[in-house]
Amino acid sequence: MVHNLGAGHRDIDQRPPRVALEALMSLAGDRDVSEYTREDAKLFVRHLEMKGNPLSRLIIKAEGEDSHKKGTFTNEQLKQGYQIALASGIQVKLLMPLLGETGCRLAEIVGLRLEDIDLENELIHIRPNPARRLKNKNSKRTLPLVGYAKLAMKEVLKYSDDEYLYPRYINDGVCKADHASAALGKWLKREFDGLTAHCLRHTFRDRLRAVECPIDLIDQIGGWKSVSSIGNSYGKGYSVERVILWISNIKIT
């Protein structure tokens, strides 16, 4: 039975989840919720067990019995999707190879200005602009356009205006990435059994990990806030040439 304890009761109710959240961030870093991994969760659970949390004794039925990894594309699915997108010439579908082969967040691509695209050198510069900010300071980076991403960029540029790559999603000077996400997600879910645009980013990280790309370079490429080492915050990071090398190693052909 819940009693009305007055205005101060809200702060008391919110204290446990806030404390838990702060504990998680202290262990695994302050990141977008979708970017926390299974290992982060295990670390958090171990922390709770050491604290004697009663929830640590809960048993989850059939835990660990599901061997099917959800949320990522196979290379065959990526190639199939890229080819469909290029054949269609549809702007929204062309986001699939652009996202899948750069590892970018959707807003980072949808909000690109033409001045951020260096087609001659096959590079894109992810940086803030008046229409959209970046998620964190590590998100500012330069990435290569390889394989299907380069082909898709050439197609999408046919629909650009004199300022933005995707002007249809720039309304009143603001990038409406959620509109693009909904449109792309609808197609991907139907075509690829429920997978979404964000699954492309998860897949990209897994692909880099599979070729043993250094974890700090993976974080740099994806614009992730690195918590793997305090030393990652020093120096200039990896060169564009190294980034090109590793992304070329995983390109879909």
Residue, then its C-alpha position, 0 to 999 in steps of 0.5 A: m500500500v502506497h501512502n502519500l508522503g508529500a512532495g519530498h516522497r518523489d525524491i525518496d522513490q527515485r533514490p534507489p534507481r539513481v544510486a544504481l545508475e551511478a554505480l553502473m556508470s562508475l563501473a562501465g562509463d557514461r554511455d548511451v544505454s544501447e552501447y552497454t555490453r553483456e560484459d558491462a552487465k556481468l560486471f554490474v551484477r558482480h558488483l551487486e553480489m559483493k554488496g549483498n544485493p538480494l536481487s543477485r539470488l534471483i534465478i532466470k528461467a532458461e538463462g543462457e540456453d538461447s544460443h542465437k545472437k540477436g541484433t546483428f547482421t550476417n555478412e550475407q545479409l549486409k551484401q544483400g541489403y546493400q545491393i537492394a539499396l543501390a538497385s532501388g536508388i531510394q534515399v532511405k534505403l541507401l542509408m543502409p550501406l552508408l551506416g553499415e560500412t562506416g559504423c556511424r550513428l544515423a544522425e551523423i549521416v543524415g545531418l552531413r553537410l556537403e562540405d563534410i564530404d570529400l568524395e575526391n579523397e573518399l572521406i567524410h568528416i563527422r563534425p557538429n553543424p547548425a542542424r545537429r550536434l554530436k553525441n560526445k567529443n569523441s564523435k568528431r572524426t574522419l572516416p573513409l568511404v569504402g566499397y558499398a558506402k562510396l557507391a551509396m554516397k554517389e547515389v545519395l548526392k544526386y538528391s542533395d541540395d546546396e548544403y545538406l546530403y539529406p535535405r528532406y530530413i532537415n526541417d526548420g534548420v534541424c536534423k530530423a534523424d528520428h524520421a529517417s530512422a523510422a522510415l529505414g527501420k520499417w524496411l529493415k525490420r520487414e526485410f531482415d527479420g526485425l533488425t534495425a538501423h542501430c543493429l548495423r552499428h552493433t554489427f560494425r563493431d563486431r566486425l572490427r572486433a573479429v579482425e582483432c582491431p585494437i579496442d581503442l581504435i574501434d572506439q575512435i572509429g565509432g565515436w564511442k566514449s572509451v572506458s577501456s583505458i585512461g591512456n586513450s584520452y591522451g595524444k591525437g589518436y590513430s591516423v586516418e591512414r590506420v582507420i582506412l586500413w582497418i575499415s578496408n579490412i572488413k568491407i563487404t565485397 
